[in-house]
Amino acid sequence: MQARVGDKLLVHGRTVGQHDRTAQVLEVKGENGAPPYKVKFDDDGHEALMSPGPDTVVRHHGEQR
């Protein structure tokens, strides 16, 4: 996984009733865009250091949907 500052991470819910969440990448701590990432979640503004798993997709800044 590779991301840049400004990209969005879409974290899919892993259990029944858990909703998908999105977070904006604020800082890339790994080399060449690799995790961990400092992120800010869109739904509650919580900031965290995150090493995304296979349930996460990168939406690159400016990417068409």
N, CA, C, O and CB atoms as a CASP TS submission, in Angstrom:
PFRMAT TS
TARGET T0000
AUTHOR 0000-0000-0000
METHOD Language model
MODEL 1
PARENT N/A
ATOM      1  N   MET     1       0.840  -1.167   0.000  1.00  0.00           N
ATOM      2  CA  MET     1       0.000   0.000   0.000  1.00  0.00           C
ATOM      3  C   MET     1       0.891   1.238   0.000  1.00  0.00           C
ATOM      4  O   MET     1       1.879   1.314   0.731  1.00  0.00           O
ATOM      5  CB  MET     1      -0.959  -0.006   1.213  1.00  0.00           C
ATOM      6  N   GLN     2       0.519   2.202  -0.836  1.00  0.00           N
ATOM      7  CA  GLN     2       1.235   3.468  -0.865  1.00  0.00           C
ATOM      8  C   GLN     2       0.233   4.602  -0.894  1.00  0.00           C
ATOM      9  O   GLN     2      -0.765   4.550  -1.613  1.00  0.00           O
ATOM     10  CB  GLN     2       2.184   3.545  -2.079  1.00  0.00           C
ATOM     11  N   ALA     3       0.510   5.637  -0.098  1.00  0.00           N
ATOM     12  CA  ALA     3      -0.367   6.804  -0.029  1.00  0.00           C
ATOM     13  C   ALA     3       0.483   8.053   0.095  1.00  0.00           C
ATOM     14  O   ALA     3       1.667   7.997   0.428  1.00  0.00           O
ATOM     15  CB  ALA     3      -1.359   6.695   1.160  1.00  0.00           C
ATOM     16  N   ARG     4      -0.155   9.187  -0.183  1.00  0.00           N
ATOM     17  CA  ARG     4       0.490  10.492  -0.058  1.00  0.00           C
ATOM     18  C   ARG     4      -0.375  11.383   0.832  1.00  0.00           C
ATOM     19  O   ARG     4      -1.556  11.108   1.044  1.00  0.00           O
ATOM     20  CB  ARG     4       0.711  11.149  -1.462  1.00  0.00           C
ATOM     21  N   VAL     5       0.221  12.441   1.343  1.00  0.00           N
ATOM     22  CA  VAL     5      -0.537  13.414   2.130  1.00  0.00           C
ATOM     23  C   VAL     5      -1.689  13.931   1.264  1.00  0.00           C
ATOM     24  O   VAL     5      -1.494  14.296   0.105  1.00  0.00           O
ATOM     25  CB  VAL     5       0.384  14.597   2.619  1.00  0.00           C
ATOM     26  N   GLY     6      -2.884  13.955   1.843  1.00  0.00           N
ATOM     27  CA  GLY     6      -4.075  14.400   1.127  1.00  0.00           C
ATOM     28  C   GLY     6      -4.922  13.262   0.597  1.00  0.00           C
ATOM     29  O   GLY     6      -6.095  13.466   0.286  1.00  0.00           O
ATOM     30  N   ASP     7      -4.353  12.055   0.484  1.00  0.00           N
ATOM     31  CA  ASP     7      -5.134  10.895   0.055  1.00  0.00           C
ATOM     32  C   ASP     7      -6.142  10.525   1.142  1.00  0.00           C
ATOM     33  O   ASP     7      -6.002  10.916   2.300  1.00  0.00           O
ATOM     34  CB  ASP     7      -4.207   9.691  -0.264  1.00  0.00           C
ATOM     35  N   LYS     8      -7.145   9.771   0.745  1.00  0.00           N
ATOM     36  CA  LYS     8      -8.139   9.261   1.689  1.00  0.00           C
ATOM     37  C   LYS     8      -7.975   7.755   1.812  1.00  0.00           C
ATOM     38  O   LYS     8      -7.700   7.064   0.832  1.00  0.00           O
ATOM     39  CB  LYS     8      -9.585   9.624   1.238  1.00  0.00           C
ATOM     40  N   LEU     9      -8.147   7.263   3.019  1.00  0.00           N
ATOM     41  CA  LEU     9      -8.187   5.825   3.262  1.00  0.00           C
ATOM     42  C   LEU     9      -9.629   5.448   3.533  1.00  0.00           C
ATOM     43  O   LEU     9     -10.283   6.059   4.378  1.00  0.00           O
ATOM     44  CB  LEU     9      -7.257   5.410   4.452  1.00  0.00           C
ATOM     45  N   LEU    10     -10.125   4.457   2.831  1.00  0.00           N
ATOM     46  CA  LEU    10     -11.467   3.923   3.047  1.00  0.00           C
ATOM     47  C   LEU    10     -11.299   2.606   3.788  1.00  0.00           C
ATOM     48  O   LEU    10     -10.785   1.630   3.241  1.00  0.00           O
ATOM     49  CB  LEU    10     -12.256   3.731   1.686  1.00  0.00           C
ATOM     50  N   VAL    11     -11.739   2.592   5.036  1.00  0.00           N
ATOM     51  CA  VAL    11     -11.616   1.408   5.886  1.00  0.00           C
ATOM     52  C   VAL    11     -12.983   0.730   5.927  1.00  0.00           C
ATOM     53  O   VAL    11     -13.943   1.273   6.474  1.00  0.00           O
ATOM     54  CB  VAL    11     -11.114   1.781   7.339  1.00  0.00           C
ATOM     55  N   HIS    12     -13.055  -0.466   5.338  1.00  0.00           N
ATOM     56  CA  HIS    12     -14.325  -1.195   5.306  1.00  0.00           C
ATOM     57  C   HIS    12     -14.624  -1.786   6.676  1.00  0.00           C
ATOM     58  O   HIS    12     -13.728  -2.284   7.358  1.00  0.00           O
ATOM     59  CB  HIS    12     -14.291  -2.310   4.235  1.00  0.00           C
ATOM     60  N   GLY    13     -15.904  -1.725   7.076  1.00  0.00           N
ATOM     61  CA  GLY    13     -16.337  -2.351   8.322  1.00  0.00           C
ATOM     62  C   GLY    13     -16.087  -3.850   8.272  1.00  0.00           C
ATOM     63  O   GLY    13     -16.341  -4.491   7.252  1.00  0.00           O
ATOM     64  N   ARG    14     -15.594  -4.409   9.366  1.00  0.00           N
ATOM     65  CA  ARG    14     -15.232  -5.830   9.371  1.00  0.00           C
ATOM     66  C   ARG    14     -16.263  -6.715  10.044  1.00  0.00           C
ATOM     67  O   ARG    14     -16.180  -7.939   9.946  1.00  0.00           O
ATOM     68  CB  ARG    14     -13.915  -6.014  10.050  1.00  0.00           C
ATOM     69  N   THR    15     -17.228  -6.125  10.722  1.00  0.00           N
ATOM     70  CA  THR    15     -18.251  -6.926  11.386  1.00  0.00           C
ATOM     71  C   THR    15     -19.629  -6.384  11.020  1.00  0.00           C
ATOM     72  O   THR    15     -19.757  -5.247  10.567  1.00  0.00           O
ATOM     73  CB  THR    15     -18.047  -6.923  12.926  1.00  0.00           C
ATOM     74  N   VAL    16     -20.644  -7.195  11.217  1.00  0.00           N
ATOM     75  CA  VAL    16     -22.010  -6.788  10.931  1.00  0.00           C
ATOM     76  C   VAL    16     -22.347  -5.561  11.774  1.00  0.00           C
ATOM     77  O   VAL    16     -22.107  -5.539  12.981  1.00  0.00           O
ATOM     78  CB  VAL    16     -23.007  -7.949  11.209  1.00  0.00           C
ATOM     79  N   GLY    17     -22.904  -4.548  11.126  1.00  0.00           N
ATOM     80  CA  GLY    17     -23.296  -3.330  11.827  1.00  0.00           C
ATOM     81  C   GLY    17     -22.200  -2.277  11.900  1.00  0.00           C
ATOM     82  O   GLY    17     -22.464  -1.140  12.289  1.00  0.00           O
ATOM     83  N   GLN    18     -20.983  -2.636  11.535  1.00  0.00           N
ATOM     84  CA  GLN    18     -19.883  -1.666  11.553  1.00  0.00           C
ATOM     85  C   GLN    18     -19.817  -0.999  10.178  1.00  0.00           C
ATOM     86  O   GLN    18     -19.716  -1.677   9.156  1.00  0.00           O
ATOM     87  CB  GLN    18     -18.511  -2.357  11.915  1.00  0.00           C
ATOM     88  N   HIS    19     -19.874   0.322  10.164  1.00  0.00           N
ATOM     89  CA  HIS    19     -19.886   1.068   8.914  1.00  0.00           C
ATOM     90  C   HIS    19     -18.468   1.314   8.401  1.00  0.00           C
ATOM     91  O   HIS    19     -17.496   1.274   9.154  1.00  0.00           O
ATOM     92  CB  HIS    19     -20.615   2.394   9.099  1.00  0.00           C
ATOM     93  N   ASP    20     -18.384   1.569   7.099  1.00  0.00           N
ATOM     94  CA  ASP    20     -17.116   1.979   6.514  1.00  0.00           C
ATOM     95  C   ASP    20     -16.746   3.355   7.065  1.00  0.00           C
ATOM     96  O   ASP    20     -17.618   4.162   7.389  1.00  0.00           O
ATOM     97  CB  ASP    20     -17.196   2.002   4.956  1.00  0.00           C
ATOM     98  N   ARG    21     -15.443   3.609   7.167  1.00  0.00           N
ATOM     99  CA  ARG    21     -14.958   4.909   7.638  1.00  0.00           C
ATOM    100  C   ARG    21     -13.930   5.437   6.652  1.00  0.00           C
ATOM    101  O   ARG    21     -13.230   4.666   5.995  1.00  0.00           O
ATOM    102  CB  ARG    21     -14.345   4.801   9.069  1.00  0.00           C
ATOM    103  N   THR    22     -13.845   6.751   6.554  1.00  0.00           N
ATOM    104  CA  THR    22     -12.812   7.369   5.732  1.00  0.00           C
ATOM    105  C   THR    22     -11.936   8.238   6.611  1.00  0.00           C
ATOM    106  O   THR    22     -12.381   8.808   7.606  1.00  0.00           O
ATOM    107  CB  THR    22     -13.432   8.199   4.584  1.00  0.00           C
ATOM    108  N   ALA    23     -10.680   8.320   6.214  1.00  0.00           N
ATOM    109  CA  ALA    23      -9.710   9.132   6.949  1.00  0.00           C
ATOM    110  C   ALA    23      -8.779   9.796   5.954  1.00  0.00           C
ATOM    111  O   ALA    23      -8.409   9.193   4.946  1.00  0.00           O
ATOM    112  CB  ALA    23      -8.908   8.274   7.970  1.00  0.00           C
ATOM    113  N   GLN    24      -8.399  11.032   6.231  1.00  0.00           N
ATOM    114  CA  GLN    24      -7.460  11.747   5.377  1.00  0.00           C
ATOM    115  C   GLN    24      -6.049  11.542   5.897  1.00  0.00           C
ATOM    116  O   GLN    24      -5.803  11.624   7.101  1.00  0.00           O
ATOM    117  CB  GLN    24      -7.805  13.252   5.312  1.00  0.00           C
ATOM    118  N   VAL    25      -5.120  11.274   4.984  1.00  0.00           N
ATOM    119  CA  VAL    25      -3.721  11.101   5.351  1.00  0.00           C
ATOM    120  C   VAL    25      -3.116  12.478   5.621  1.00  0.00           C
ATOM    121  O   VAL    25      -3.074  13.333   4.736  1.00  0.00           O
ATOM    122  CB  VAL    25      -2.932  10.348   4.231  1.00  0.00           C
ATOM    123  N   LEU    26      -2.648  12.680   6.853  1.00  0.00           N
ATOM    124  CA  LEU    26      -2.019  13.937   7.252  1.00  0.00           C
ATOM    125  C   LEU    26      -0.500  13.877   7.135  1.00  0.00           C
ATOM    126  O   LEU    26       0.151  14.883   6.855  1.00  0.00           O
ATOM    127  CB  LEU    26      -2.410  14.287   8.677  1.00  0.00           C
ATOM    128  N   GLU    27       0.057  12.681   7.353  1.00  0.00           N
ATOM    129  CA  GLU    27       1.500  12.506   7.333  1.00  0.00           C
ATOM    130  C   GLU    27       1.829  11.054   6.999  1.00  0.00           C
ATOM    131  O   GLU    27       1.166  10.130   7.471  1.00  0.00           O
ATOM    132  CB  GLU    27       2.123  12.915   8.691  1.00  0.00           C
ATOM    133  N   VAL    28       2.855  10.867   6.184  1.00  0.00           N
ATOM    134  CA  VAL    28       3.329   9.526   5.834  1.00  0.00           C
ATOM    135  C   VAL    28       4.609   9.279   6.619  1.00  0.00           C
ATOM    136  O   VAL    28       5.592  10.000   6.448  1.00  0.00           O
ATOM    137  CB  VAL    28       3.571   9.376   4.279  1.00  0.00           C
ATOM    138  N   LYS    29       4.605   8.266   7.477  1.00  0.00           N
ATOM    139  CA  LYS    29       5.756   7.971   8.336  1.00  0.00           C
ATOM    140  C   LYS    29       6.697   6.942   7.731  1.00  0.00           C
ATOM    141  O   LYS    29       7.871   6.892   8.098  1.00  0.00           O
ATOM    142  CB  LYS    29       5.282   7.483   9.679  1.00  0.00           C
ATOM    143  N   GLY    30       6.202   6.114   6.803  1.00  0.00           N
ATOM    144  CA  GLY    30       7.025   5.088   6.175  1.00  0.00           C
ATOM    145  C   GLY    30       7.786   5.632   4.983  1.00  0.00           C
ATOM    146  O   GLY    30       7.612   6.786   4.592  1.00  0.00           O
ATOM    147  N   GLU    31       8.628   4.791   4.410  1.00  0.00           N
ATOM    148  CA  GLU    31       9.415   5.177   3.249  1.00  0.00           C
ATOM    149  C   GLU    31       8.622   4.982   1.962  1.00  0.00           C
ATOM    150  O   GLU    31       7.880   4.010   1.821  1.00  0.00           O
ATOM    151  CB  GLU    31      10.711   4.376   3.196  1.00  0.00           C
ATOM    152  N   ASN    32       8.787   5.915   1.024  1.00  0.00           N
ATOM    153  CA  ASN    32       8.169   5.820  -0.304  1.00  0.00           C
ATOM    154  C   ASN    32       6.659   5.620  -0.258  1.00  0.00           C
ATOM    155  O   ASN    32       6.113   4.858  -1.057  1.00  0.00           O
ATOM    156  CB  ASN    32       8.791   4.689  -1.072  1.00  0.00           C
ATOM    157  N   GLY    33       5.978   6.293   0.664  1.00  0.00           N
ATOM    158  CA  GLY    33       4.524   6.226   0.745  1.00  0.00           C
ATOM    159  C   GLY    33       3.965   5.050   1.510  1.00  0.00           C
ATOM    160  O   GLY    33       2.753   4.835   1.521  1.00  0.00           O
ATOM    161  N   ALA    34       4.835   4.281   2.154  1.00  0.00           N
ATOM    162  CA  ALA    34       4.391   3.106   2.899  1.00  0.00           C
ATOM    163  C   ALA    34       3.897   3.496   4.297  1.00  0.00           C
ATOM    164  O   ALA    34       4.273   4.549   4.813  1.00  0.00           O
ATOM    165  CB  ALA    34       5.532   2.081   3.005  1.00  0.00           C
ATOM    166  N   PRO    35       3.062   2.658   4.910  1.00  0.00           N
ATOM    167  CA  PRO    35       2.598   2.916   6.270  1.00  0.00           C
ATOM    168  C   PRO    35       3.754   2.892   7.257  1.00  0.00           C
ATOM    169  O   PRO    35       4.835   2.398   6.938  1.00  0.00           O
ATOM    170  CB  PRO    35       1.542   1.893   6.676  1.00  0.00           C
ATOM    171  N   PRO    36       3.536   3.414   8.434  1.00  0.00           N
ATOM    172  CA  PRO    36       2.282   3.910   9.014  1.00  0.00           C
ATOM    173  C   PRO    36       1.964   5.330   8.544  1.00  0.00           C
ATOM    174  O   PRO    36       2.827   6.055   8.051  1.00  0.00           O
ATOM    175  CB  PRO    36       2.357   3.875  10.541  1.00  0.00           C
ATOM    176  N   TYR    37       0.682   5.700   8.718  1.00  0.00           N
ATOM    177  CA  TYR    37       0.182   7.012   8.341  1.00  0.00           C
ATOM    178  C   TYR    37      -0.457   7.688   9.552  1.00  0.00           C
ATOM    179  O   TYR    37      -1.124   7.047  10.364  1.00  0.00           O
ATOM    180  CB  TYR    37      -0.831   6.898   7.179  1.00  0.00           C
ATOM    181  N   LYS    38      -0.241   8.979   9.651  1.00  0.00           N
ATOM    182  CA  LYS    38      -1.005   9.776  10.621  1.00  0.00           C
ATOM    183  C   LYS    38      -2.242  10.221   9.861  1.00  0.00           C
ATOM    184  O   LYS    38      -2.135  10.847   8.806  1.00  0.00           O
ATOM    185  CB  LYS    38      -0.167  11.026  11.206  1.00  0.00           C
ATOM    186  N   VAL    39      -3.423   9.897  10.394  1.00  0.00           N
ATOM    187  CA  VAL    39      -4.680  10.167   9.699  1.00  0.00           C
ATOM    188  C   VAL    39      -5.656  10.912  10.603  1.00  0.00           C
ATOM    189  O   VAL    39      -5.526  10.927  11.827  1.00  0.00           O
ATOM    190  CB  VAL    39      -5.312   8.861   9.208  1.00  0.00           C
ATOM    191  N   LYS    40      -6.643  11.533   9.946  1.00  0.00           N
ATOM    192  CA  LYS    40      -7.743  12.183  10.658  1.00  0.00           C
ATOM    193  C   LYS    40      -9.033  11.617  10.082  1.00  0.00           C
ATOM    194  O   LYS    40      -9.303  11.749   8.888  1.00  0.00           O
ATOM    195  CB  LYS    40      -7.687  13.761  10.522  1.00  0.00           C
ATOM    196  N   PHE    41      -9.836  10.978  10.952  1.00  0.00           N
ATOM    197  CA  PHE    41     -11.084  10.368  10.518  1.00  0.00           C
ATOM    198  C   PHE    41     -12.126  11.438  10.227  1.00  0.00           C
ATOM    199  O   PHE    41     -12.290  12.391  10.988  1.00  0.00           O
ATOM    200  CB  PHE    41     -11.603   9.392  11.577  1.00  0.00           C
ATOM    201  N   ASP    42     -12.834  11.260   9.100  1.00  0.00           N
ATOM    202  CA  ASP    42     -13.815  12.252   8.656  1.00  0.00           C
ATOM    203  C   ASP    42     -15.046  12.313   9.556  1.00  0.00           C
ATOM    204  O   ASP    42     -15.619  13.387   9.740  1.00  0.00           O
ATOM    205  CB  ASP    42     -14.243  11.950   7.241  1.00  0.00           C
ATOM    206  N   ASP    43     -15.458  11.182  10.118  1.00  0.00           N
ATOM    207  CA  ASP    43     -16.719  11.165  10.866  1.00  0.00           C
ATOM    208  C   ASP    43     -16.639  11.833  12.238  1.00  0.00           C
ATOM    209  O   ASP    43     -17.621  12.427  12.685  1.00  0.00           O
ATOM    210  CB  ASP    43     -17.174   9.751  11.039  1.00  0.00           C
ATOM    211  N   ASP    44     -15.495  11.749  12.915  1.00  0.00           N
ATOM    212  CA  ASP    44     -15.425  12.332  14.259  1.00  0.00           C
ATOM    213  C   ASP    44     -14.196  13.210  14.509  1.00  0.00           C
ATOM    214  O   ASP    44     -14.033  13.744  15.606  1.00  0.00           O
ATOM    215  CB  ASP    44     -15.449  11.236  15.269  1.00  0.00           C
ATOM    216  N   GLY    45     -13.323  13.363  13.495  1.00  0.00           N
ATOM    217  CA  GLY    45     -12.154  14.224  13.641  1.00  0.00           C
ATOM    218  C   GLY    45     -11.022  13.628  14.450  1.00  0.00           C
ATOM    219  O   GLY    45     -10.018  14.297  14.697  1.00  0.00           O
ATOM    220  N   HIS    46     -11.168  12.368  14.872  1.00  0.00           N
ATOM    221  CA  HIS    46     -10.142  11.691  15.667  1.00  0.00           C
ATOM    222  C   HIS    46      -8.879  11.510  14.822  1.00  0.00           C
ATOM    223  O   HIS    46      -8.956  11.107  13.662  1.00  0.00           O
ATOM    224  CB  HIS    46     -10.660  10.314  16.185  1.00  0.00           C
ATOM    225  N   GLU    47      -7.720  11.810  15.407  1.00  0.00           N
ATOM    226  CA  GLU    47      -6.450  11.587  14.730  1.00  0.00           C
ATOM    227  C   GLU    47      -5.776  10.365  15.321  1.00  0.00           C
ATOM    228  O   GLU    47      -5.842  10.124  16.527  1.00  0.00           O
ATOM    229  CB  GLU    47      -5.533  12.826  14.844  1.00  0.00           C
ATOM    230  N   ALA    48      -5.121   9.587  14.449  1.00  0.00           N
ATOM    231  CA  ALA    48      -4.487   8.348  14.892  1.00  0.00           C
ATOM    232  C   ALA    48      -3.311   8.007  13.986  1.00  0.00           C
ATOM    233  O   ALA    48      -3.210   8.487  12.857  1.00  0.00           O
ATOM    234  CB  ALA    48      -5.504   7.191  14.911  1.00  0.00           C
ATOM    235  N   LEU    49      -2.429   7.167  14.510  1.00  0.00           N
ATOM    236  CA  LEU    49      -1.358   6.577  13.729  1.00  0.00           C
ATOM    237  C   LEU    49      -1.883   5.221  13.265  1.00  0.00           C
ATOM    238  O   LEU    49      -2.328   4.413  14.081  1.00  0.00           O
ATOM    239  CB  LEU    49      -0.008   6.447  14.564  1.00  0.00           C
ATOM    240  N   MET    50      -1.833   4.970  11.957  1.00  0.00           N
ATOM    241  CA  MET    50      -2.520   3.807  11.413  1.00  0.00           C
ATOM    242  C   MET    50      -1.620   3.030  10.458  1.00  0.00           C
ATOM    243  O   MET    50      -0.953   3.612   9.603  1.00  0.00           O
ATOM    244  CB  MET    50      -3.798   4.234  10.699  1.00  0.00           C
ATOM    245  N   SER    51      -1.611   1.724  10.614  1.00  0.00           N
ATOM    246  CA  SER    51      -0.987   0.811   9.655  1.00  0.00           C
ATOM    247  C   SER    51      -2.124  -0.018   9.070  1.00  0.00           C
ATOM    248  O   SER    51      -2.497  -1.043   9.640  1.00  0.00           O
ATOM    249  CB  SER    51       0.133  -0.108  10.333  1.00  0.00           C
ATOM    250  N   PRO    52      -2.677   0.414   7.940  1.00  0.00           N
ATOM    251  CA  PRO    52      -3.880  -0.204   7.391  1.00  0.00           C
ATOM    252  C   PRO    52      -3.696  -1.675   7.038  1.00  0.00           C
ATOM    253  O   PRO    52      -2.616  -2.114   6.644  1.00  0.00           O
ATOM    254  CB  PRO    52      -4.320   0.547   6.174  1.00  0.00           C
ATOM    255  N   GLY    53      -4.780  -2.413   7.191  1.00  0.00           N
ATOM    256  CA  GLY    53      -4.804  -3.826   6.839  1.00  0.00           C
ATOM    257  C   GLY    53      -5.445  -4.038   5.474  1.00  0.00           C
ATOM    258  O   GLY    53      -5.665  -3.083   4.729  1.00  0.00           O
ATOM    259  N   PRO    54      -5.742  -5.291   5.149  1.00  0.00           N
ATOM    260  CA  PRO    54      -6.305  -5.624   3.834  1.00  0.00           C
ATOM    261  C   PRO    54      -7.736  -5.124   3.630  1.00  0.00           C
ATOM    262  O   PRO    54      -8.265  -5.195   2.521  1.00  0.00           O
ATOM    263  CB  PRO    54      -6.272  -7.113   3.639  1.00  0.00           C
ATOM    264  N   ASP    55      -8.363  -4.620   4.693  1.00  0.00           N
ATOM    265  CA  ASP    55      -9.724  -4.095   4.590  1.00  0.00           C
ATOM    266  C   ASP    55      -9.733  -2.601   4.260  1.00  0.00           C
ATOM    267  O   ASP    55     -10.775  -1.953   4.359  1.00  0.00           O
ATOM    268  CB  ASP    55     -10.482  -4.344   5.891  1.00  0.00           C
ATOM    269  N   THR    56      -8.585  -2.055   3.872  1.00  0.00           N
ATOM    270  CA  THR    56      -8.453  -0.623   3.597  1.00  0.00           C
ATOM    271  C   THR    56      -8.046  -0.391   2.147  1.00  0.00           C
ATOM    272  O   THR    56      -7.216  -1.111   1.592  1.00  0.00           O
ATOM    273  CB  THR    56      -7.427   0.017   4.546  1.00  0.00           C
ATOM    274  N   VAL    57      -8.656   0.642   1.543  1.00  0.00           N
ATOM    275  CA  VAL    57      -8.379   1.026   0.161  1.00  0.00           C
ATOM    276  C   VAL    57      -7.900   2.480   0.156  1.00  0.00           C
ATOM    277  O   VAL    57      -8.434   3.316   0.885  1.00  0.00           O
ATOM    278  CB  VAL    57      -9.650   0.843  -0.749  1.00  0.00           C
ATOM    279  N   VAL    58      -6.882   2.779  -0.677  1.00  0.00           N
ATOM    280  CA  VAL    58      -6.392   4.150  -0.812  1.00  0.00           C
ATOM    281  C   VAL    58      -7.141   4.830  -1.944  1.00  0.00           C
ATOM    282  O   VAL    58      -7.220   4.296  -3.051  1.00  0.00           O
ATOM    283  CB  VAL    58      -4.858   4.179  -1.068  1.00  0.00           C
ATOM    284  N   ARG    59      -7.691   6.006  -1.670  1.00  0.00           N
ATOM    285  CA  ARG    59      -8.302   6.868  -2.692  1.00  0.00           C
ATOM    286  C   ARG    59      -7.354   8.048  -2.867  1.00  0.00           C
ATOM    287  O   ARG    59      -7.299   8.942  -2.022  1.00  0.00           O
ATOM    288  CB  ARG    59      -9.777   7.347  -2.281  1.00  0.00           C
ATOM    289  N   HIS    60      -6.605   8.044  -3.976  1.00  0.00           N
ATOM    290  CA  HIS    60      -5.609   9.083  -4.183  1.00  0.00           C
ATOM    291  C   HIS    60      -6.261  10.438  -4.424  1.00  0.00           C
ATOM    292  O   HIS    60      -7.290  10.537  -5.093  1.00  0.00           O
ATOM    293  CB  HIS    60      -4.708   8.721  -5.353  1.00  0.00           C
ATOM    294  N   HIS    61      -5.651  11.471  -3.871  1.00  0.00           N
ATOM    295  CA  HIS    61      -6.153  12.845  -3.999  1.00  0.00           C
ATOM    296  C   HIS    61      -6.325  13.179  -5.479  1.00  0.00           C
ATOM    297  O   HIS    61      -5.397  13.005  -6.269  1.00  0.00           O
ATOM    298  CB  HIS    61      -5.185  13.863  -3.312  1.00  0.00           C
ATOM    299  N   GLY    62      -7.503  13.657  -5.850  1.00  0.00           N
ATOM    300  CA  GLY    62      -7.777  14.022  -7.231  1.00  0.00           C
ATOM    301  C   GLY    62      -8.208  12.873  -8.116  1.00  0.00           C
ATOM    302  O   GLY    62      -8.461  13.067  -9.305  1.00  0.00           O
ATOM    303  N   GLU    63      -8.296  11.673  -7.549  1.00  0.00           N
ATOM    304  CA  GLU    63      -8.691  10.489  -8.314  1.00  0.00           C
ATOM    305  C   GLU    63     -10.179  10.548  -8.656  1.00  0.00           C
ATOM    306  O   GLU    63     -11.005  10.877  -7.805  1.00  0.00           O
ATOM    307  CB  GLU    63      -8.373   9.199  -7.523  1.00  0.00           C
ATOM    308  N   GLN    64     -10.511  10.230  -9.896  1.00  0.00           N
ATOM    309  CA  GLN    64     -11.919  10.167 -10.318  1.00  0.00           C
ATOM    310  C   GLN    64     -12.590   8.970  -9.649  1.00  0.00           C
ATOM    311  O   GLN    64     -11.961   7.924  -9.493  1.00  0.00           O
ATOM    312  CB  GLN    64     -12.036  10.064 -11.877  1.00  0.00           C
ATOM    313  N   ARG    65     -13.836   9.103  -9.257  1.00  0.00           N
ATOM    314  CA  ARG    65     -14.549   7.993  -8.628  1.00  0.00           C
ATOM    315  C   ARG    65     -15.581   7.426  -9.543  1.00  0.00           C
ATOM    316  O   ARG    65     -16.280   6.481  -9.176  1.00  0.00           O
ATOM    317  CB  ARG    65     -15.197   8.428  -7.344  1.00  0.00           C
TER
END
